[in-house]
């Protein structure tokens, strides 16, 4: 029998520094981040609100509690988001010495491009929710931006599932199928627009509607 000469401390160090352990820890951290981001997406509290700032009573106190909770959630998610990016860039430090070279190598991966989009959109949402809650348009724009960021982060999470022997190959297969499906979808869209434009012109050669409703009729025509 082979007797291991490593001490318990060396075994624990080898376990925690292994690539598989780091990946599992990162996956759990990412899952916690998604849970916190879900609370941010579902929370409609305005951190800055002229209505609640001018009144007194229980409603104002409840708003203060919700504002504090949302501020803490957004701040925590922003810090975790930045740490994810810096951690990914630090991985390239072995082969790339300069920061810009590491950044170039990092962006070359399709998953990392998705990381950049999701992180950038969330960091763009952060000042909107913290400082522009009184503006209705900016508040709704921030909700749309954080929803897009959440979708990108969720797609990015599927990369961790590829580690597992059962579901990993299936995810890779679905990814390839979606890539091949885009060619068929493009052909289908072209065929639908061609049919809609021709049939709409033949049925209504002199339309009375403006261009925008007419374009909607072209889109709806293949489904009628």
N, C-alpha and C positions, 0 to 999 in steps of 0.2 A: 504494500500500500504506500502511496505517495503522501508524505506528511508535509503540509504547508508550513513554510517558515515565516509567513507573514503574521504580524501581531494583529490583535483585534482593531487597534486604531488604524493600521494600514489597510485592513479589509474595509472598514467603514469609509475611509478616504477614497479607496478605489471604487466603492459602490456609489458614493455621492458625486464623484467626478466622472463617472461613466456617461457616455452619450445617451444611453437609453433612460437612465435616471433623470438626467437634465431635461430630456424631452417630456417625460411624464410630469415632472414638476412644472414645466412651462405650460403643459396642457391644462393642468389643474388651475394654474394662475390665470390662464386665458379664459377658462370656464367661469371662474369667479368674476373676472372682468366683464364677461358677457351678461352675467346675472345683474351686476351693478348697472351696466349700460341699459339693460332692459327696464330697470326702475327709472332711469333718466328719460328714456323714450316715452314711457307711459305717464310720466309726471307732467301735468299741465300747469304747474305753479309758475307764476311770474315772479322772479326774484326782485325786479323793480316794477312796482305797480303804484300809479298815482292814486288809484281809488283807495287801496288799503293803507297807504301812507298818510291819508288825510282823515281817516276815521279812527274811532276808539271803540273798544269792546272786545267780546270773545272772537269775532271774526278776524280782527287784527292780530290777536295773539296766535290764533291757529295759522294765519298766514305767515307769521314770523317763524313758527316751528317748521312749517313746510319749506319756507325759504332757506332756513338753516340746513335742513336735511338735503335739499336739492343742491345747495352750494357745496356741501361736503361730498356728495356723490359726483358732481361734475368735476370738482378738484381732484378727487381720488382717481377717477377715470382718466383725466388728463395726465396725471403723473404716471399712471400705469402705461398709458399709450406712449408717452415719451420714452419710458424705460424699455418698452418692447423694441422701439426703433433703435435706441442706443445699444441694446443687447445684441440685436441682429448685426449691426455694424461692427461690433466688437469681435464677432465670430470671424470676420474677414481679416483680422489683424495679423494672423499667422502668415498669410501669403501677401498681403498688401500693407505696406508701411505707412503710406500717406492717407489722410482722411478722404480726399477726393477720389483716390483710386479705389478705396473700399466702397465708397458711395456708388461709383460706376459699376463695380462688380455686383453690388447688392441690387441695384435697379435692373440688372440684366435678367433676373429671374422674374417669371410672370407672377408668381405668388407674392414676391416682394413688391412688385408694382401695385398689386392689390393692397398690400400693407400700406404703401405710401398714400394711396387714394383714401383708404379708410381713416388713417391717422390724420391726414391733412383736413379732411372734411370735418372730423370731430373737433380738431383744434380750431377750425374756423367757426364751428358752432359755439364753442366755449365763450368768446367775448359777446356773441349775440345774446345768449341766455343770461349772462351776468350783468350786462350794461344796457341792453336795449329792450327790456321787457315792456316798456311803455308804448313802443311802436308796434302796431298790430302786424304790419307787413313784415318787419324784420323778425318778429316773434314766430310767425308762421313759416318764414324762410328758414329760420333756425331749426324748427321741428322737421321740415323736409330734409334739411342737410343731415341732421342726426339720424334720421330714418335710413338715408342712403348709407351713412357710415355704419350703422348697425348691420345692414344687409351685407356690406363688404366684409365686416369682421366675422359674421356668421359663415360666409363662404370660406374665409381664410381658416376658420376652425376645422374645416374638413381635412386639411392637410395632416392634422394630428391623428385623424382616424385611419390614415393610410398605414400607420404602424401596425395595426392589428391584422392578424393572419386571415381572419374571416371576412371582415368588411373592407379591408384595404384594397384587394384586387377589384372588388365590385365598384368602389369609388373611382379607381383609375379607368375601369371600363366605361362607366357612365360619363366620365370626362371626355374620353375619346368619342363616344357616341354623340355627345352634345356638339363637339367640333364638327363632326360629319353632318349632323342635322342642320347646321346653319346654312349649308349649301342648298338643301331642299327648301328651307324656310325662305331664303332669298328668291329662289325660283317661284315659290308659291305666291309671295308678295307681288312680284312682277306680273304674274299671270292674273292675279286679282285686280290690280290696278288697270291692267290693259283691258280686261273685260268690263270693269266698272266705267272707265272713261268712254269706251266705244258705245256701250249700251245706254249710258246717260245722254250722250250726244244724239244717238238715233231716236230715243224716246222724247227728248226735250231739245230740239235743235235751237230754239230761241228761249232760253231760260229767263225767268223773271227774277230769280233770286240773285243775291250778291255772290261774290267768289267764295267766301268762307262756307256758307250753307251748301253751295254747289259742290265744294270739295268733300263735305261730309256725306252728301248723297252718293258721290263716287265711291267712297269707302263702304257705305252701307249697301250699295247695289248688289255686290256678289252674294250677300247673305239673304237677300229678299227672294 
